[in-house]
């Protein structure tokens, strides 16, 4: 746990007692604060009481006595409308912050020579893989590394800081909205495409939330930005104009004027003289990295390469880390093989842009898609429909996706088990090497509690066919 100082003896309102909320309360208490907790869930309140926390209905509390409100990232800060706790906090002049901000203040409170390094990653897609990949590369190089945040362990539940340690933190737009002093040594924005627009009041608000990862960086901070979208280009230009060291990563060769550029392809490379991180110029051939297929993973690898080089890792060690990365569950995960058919679990693809990365990675695929559709559905994937041998559609979006696919072969399977069975049979019938790809391009909430549960349902259905798990092949 990371104790949070600065609030000794003061009352802190904590709303939302999920993973981040309860951990924040523990960290505040360890730092000497007096957290006051509330949640709409009776069971969550009971758990807090069992741990000895003060639980108080914040609807009737005296907000003038609070030093801050620690808000769950799941509660809206601004849109569609502010959570009622936000209104009460602002009326009383109480600052509203989140667990990432508490982490930032805990790190900043340490003497300068004792502060660990912090690498933070955000983006619409790829942030979890990039986070895990950086953590893996740094660990393989012998560093003390703690990985968490929006992935895995809540940031304040990570081990306490020690000199020389590195925190690799995934941060969501919701979490960034609740930060003011978060100043990572290396801040990474993988990409920006429309997502969570209802929570940010539209694309402008969403982009503004993402760029907050750079807002408090000092002159020594490093900004790494994906520039395959206009939003990334604009952010990189603004950062560079302000004098911030900025390196940009692209999956296509572009004329980017004087930007230092790392072009991400299966062979990661930088043109000599275009990358000012000393020693980073060279070639990193990741074409044999089984867990990093496709251009989007080349982009993730490029970010990991740059981050590792900035922390002093040699090019050889960084490359070795990239090649040995085992991959993440539910993200382009090769789960099993049956005959000449490979089954790929990309359940994390909850929007069309994420599914694009998966579809573009294979010349042919038997595509399982559907769920609770997001704005635009699969409209933006039309150029990739020729790569789809046949689509097998599930969930609420099955009908609309079928209509959008038009002449592209497809069938409505309805549920995961039916889709997997039909896709496996169709793929095997071709007599050639094929891929059955779960990349839903939709949220999971119509049939599953989260994308992890959906991915596990896919895995179970595949193994039920007698497929050989990838770990055993």
N, C-alpha and C positions, 0 to 999 in steps of 0.2 A: 504494500500500500504506500501511496505518496501522501504524507500529511500536508495539509494546506494551511500555511500560516497567514497572518494578517487580519484575522477576525477573532482574535483571542477575547473570550468573555462576551462576545456579541451574538445576538440572535440572528440566525440566517433561515429564511423561509426556503424550504425545499419542496417543490411540487413535482409529482411523478416519481414513483418508487420502483421503476423498472431497473434494468442493469446499471444505467448510469446514475440514476437518482439516489439509490440506496448506497452505492459506492461513494458518491459525492458526500453524502451525509457522514459516512464513516471517516472519510478523509478530513472533512471539516472538524469533526469531533476530535480526531487525533491531533489536529493542529491547534486545539484549544477553543474552538467556536462552540456555540450552543445551537445546533440545528433544530428546527421545528418542522416536522414532516407532515405532509398530507397527500392523499391519493384518492381518486374516486373509487378505487377497488378496496373492498373491505378486507380481503385476504392480504393485500399489500400492506394495509395499515396494521393488521395483526402481526405480520412479520416484523415490521418496524418496532412495534411495541415489545415484541418478544426479545428484540435486541437491546431494549432499554432506551430507545429514542423517545423524545417528546413528540407525541402525535396530537395535532390540534387542528380543528376545522378552520382553515384559513379564510373561509367566507366571512367569519365574524371576528377575525383577529385584528389587533391594533397594529396596522402596518407601519406606523411611525416608529415602532420599536425595532424594526428589522434593518440590518445593514445591507442586505442584498436578497434577491430572489434567485435561487438556482432552479432554472426551469428545465424540465425534460425536453429533449429535442423533438419528441413526438407531439408536444403541445404547440399550437401555432403562435408565433411571435407577432405577426402582422396580418397574414391572410389565411383563409378567407376573411377572418376577423380575429383580432387578438384574443388570446385566452383570457378568461376573467381575472386570473392572477396577475396578468400583465397590466390590465387596467388599474387594479388596486395598487400595484407596485409603483406605476408611473404617477398616480395621483398623490402618492406619499413621497415621491422623490427618491424611490428606492431603485438602485440599478438592477438590471435583469441580465444574468449571465448563465453560462452552462459549464459542464465539466471540463471542456477543453480550456476555457478561460481560467478555471481554478488550477489546472495543470500548469498553464503558462505562468501564473503568479507564483506557484510553488517553486518552479525552476528559477524564475527571476529573483526570488528571495535568497538564493544561495550565493555565497561569495563567488566572484567571477571565476576563480581558478578551480572551483568545485562543480561548476555546471556541466552537465552532460550535453552532448550534441543532440539536436532534434531535427529529424527529417519528417516533413508533413506532406501528405498526398491527398489531393482531391480531384474531382473530375466527374463527368457524367458516367463514363464507362472506363473500365480498366484500373480504377484506383485500388481495388482489393488485390488484384494480381500484382500490380506494381509495388504495393506495400509489402506483400509477402515475398516478392522477388528480391527487393532491396534488403529486407531482413535476412533472407537466406544467404545472399552474396556476402553481406557483412559478417554474418556468423561463420561462414566458411573461411573467411579471411582472419578469423581469430578474435574479432571484437566482441565485447559484451553488448548484446543487443536485446532490446525489449520491444516487442511488436504488439500493438493494440489500437484502441480508439474505436472507430466504427467497425472494425474487424476484430473478431475474437474477444479479447479481454478489454473491459472498460479502462480508459487511460489511467484513472486514479487507482485502479486495482493492480497496476504494474508495480514491479519492485521499486523501492525507494532509490533516488538518484545516487550514483557513485561517480567519482571522477573517471573520465575515459569511457563511460557508457554511452550508448546511442539509443535514443528512442525513435522508432519508426512508427508514425501515427497516421492512420487513415482518418480523414475528417469529412463529414457530409456537409452539404449546404445548410442544413438545419443547425448543425453544431457551429459552423462558421458565423451564422447570424448572431450567435450568442457570445462572440468574442470581441475584445477591444485591444488586448495587449499580447495576443498570441504571436510570437515572433520566432518561427522556426529558422534554424541555420540554413536549411535547404527547403524551399517550398516548391511543390510540384503541382501543376495543373495539367492533367493528361489530355482533356478535351472538354468541349462544351456543346451539348445538343439539347433540344427541348426536353425537360423532365421536371416533375414536381412544380409545374407552373402555377397550380392552384395555391401552393403554399408560399409563393414568392410574388404573387400578383402579376405574373407574366414573365416573358423572357428577360426583360431588362432587370427585374428584381432578382431573377435566378442567376444571371451573370454577375450582378453586383455581389451576391452572396459568395459565389465561387472566388471572386477576385480578392475577397477579404483575407484569404490565406497569405497574401503579400503585404497587407496594410501596415503591419507593425514591424516589419523587418528593418533592421538597421543597415548601415552602409556596408557591413561585412556579409550581409545575407545574400544567398544565391537563389535566383528565380529560374526555374526550368518550366517551359511552357510548350504545350502542344499547339501547333499552328495549322492544323488541317481544316479548321473552321475559322470564320472571320472573327468571331469573338476572341479566340486565342491570339490571333494576329494583332487585334486592337489592344489587348491587355499587354502583350509583349512590347508593343511600340510605346505604350504609356510608361511601362516600367523602365525601358531603356532610356527614354527621354528624361526620366527623373534621376538618371545616373546609377540605377541599380544594375548589378551584374546580372545579365539575362542571357540564357542559352535557350534556343528553340529547337524543337524536335518535330520532324515532319515525316510522313510516310510517302511523300512524293517530293521530287526535286522541284524547288521553286526558286524564283528570283526574290530573295528576301533582303536585298540591299546589303547593309552592313551587319545584319544579325549573325551572331555565331550560330551555326546550324549543325545539328546532328541529323542526318537523314536515316530514317529507320526502314530497313528492308531486311531480308533474311541475312544479308551480310551487312552488319552495322558498320558504318564508316563515317569518317569526317574528312573533308578535303583539307589538306595541309594549310595551316594558317587561318582556318575559319573557326577554330575552337580554342578558346583562350584558357581552358583548364589545362595546366601544364602536363604534358605527357599523355593526354587523352587521345591525341590524334593517332589513328592506326586502324587496324582491321579486326573485327570480332565476328568470326563466322559462326552463327548460331543455327545454321541450316540443319545440324544434327541434333538440336535440342528438342527431344520428343515432346516436352511439355510446353513448348512455345511456338505452336504453329500459327501461321498467318501474319499479315502485316501489322495487325493491331498488337500482337504479342511482340513483334519486333520493336514497336514503339515503346511498349512496356519495358523491354530489355534495354532500349536506349536510355530511358530515364534511370534505370537501375545502374547502368554503366556510368552515366554522368555523376550520379549521387555517390557511387563508390569511389570514383576517381577524385571527387572533391574531398572525400574523407581520407585520402592518401593511399587507397588500395591500388596496387599495381594493376596494369592492364591484363597481365596474365592471370592474376588471382581473380579479377572481376569476371573474365571470360570463363574460367573454370566454374565459378559460382553459377553463371548463367546456364552453362551446359548441364549442370547436375541438379538444377531446380526440379523438384518433384511435381510441381503444379498444385493447383487448388481444386478442391471439390466443387462441382457445379459450374466450372468455368472452363469450357473446352476440354473437359475431362474425358479421357479415353477410359471407359468403365469396363468394357468387355469385348470379346470377339467370338463370333459364331461362324465357323467356316471362313468364308472370305469377306464377311461383313463385320465392320467395326461399329461400335455404338459409342456416340459422343454425347456427353451430358453437359449442356450449356444452359442449364435452368436459370442461371443468373441473368440471362438475356431477357430482361423484363420490358424492353422497349425495342423499337425497330432498329435504332442505331446500333444497339448491342448485337442484335441478331444479324445485322449486316456484316459485322466482323466475322461471325461464324460462317455464314453462307459464302462469303467471299474467299474463305480459306479452302474450299473444296470445289473442284470442277463439277462434281456431281454429288447430290445428296438426296436421301429420302427424308424429308423434313417433317418433323412433328412440331406443330405450332398451335398457339391459341391460349386462351385464359381470359383474363379481364383486360380488354383492349384499352390502350392509352390513346390520347388524341392523335389522329392521323392513321391509327391502325398500322397496316403494312404498306401504305401507299408509297412510301419512299423506297421500298424494296423492289419495285417493279423491274428495274434493270437486272436484278439477280434471279428473277423467275426462270430464265432459261437454264440455270444451273440446277433447278429443282426437277428431279426425275418424277417425283410424285410427292404431294403434301398430304399429311394426315392430321386432321384438325380436331382440337379438343376444346372443351369449356365454352364459356359464354360467347367468345369471339368466333366460334367455328363457322356460323352462318355468314357474318360479315366478311371474314377472311376468305371464305369460299367464293363469295361474290366478287371480291377484289382479285382473286387469282384468275378468274375468267377461264381461258383456254388451257392454263397450266394444269396438268393432271392433278386431281385432288379428290379426297373423300372425307366425309365427316365421320370421325371415329367416336367422338364424344368423350371417352375417358382414356386415361393413360394406358392401361393394360391392353385395351383393344387397339390403340394406335401403335403400340410397340409390336404387337403380334402381327398386325397387318403390314407394317413397314418392314419387319424382318423377313416376312415371306416374300414380299415384293422385291426386296433387295437381293435375297438369295436366288430368286428365279432368274436373274440376269446372267448368273454364272460368272460374274467378274468381281473384282475387288470393289466393294461399295461401302458407303457410310450412311448409317441411320443417325440423324442429327436431331436431338432435342434442343431447339433454340426458340423458345415460345414467342418472342416479340410481344409479350403481354405479361401483366401482373398475374400472380398465382392465386389471388384471394377469392376467386369464385369456387375453387375446388380444394385449395390447400392453405394452411396458415401462413406459409412463406415459401420462398423459392427453394430453400433447402429441403423442405418436405416434398416438394414437387420433384426435385432431383432424385431424392431417395426412392420415390415411387417409380421413377423411370428405371433406376438401378435394379430395384426388386423385380420389375416386370421383365427386364432383360435377362437377369440371372434365372428367372423362372423358366425361360426358354432353353436353358441348358448352356448358355454362353459361358465362356471361360473368362474369369475376371482378369483385367489387364495386369494386376499385380502378380498373377500366377503364370502369365504367358511369357 
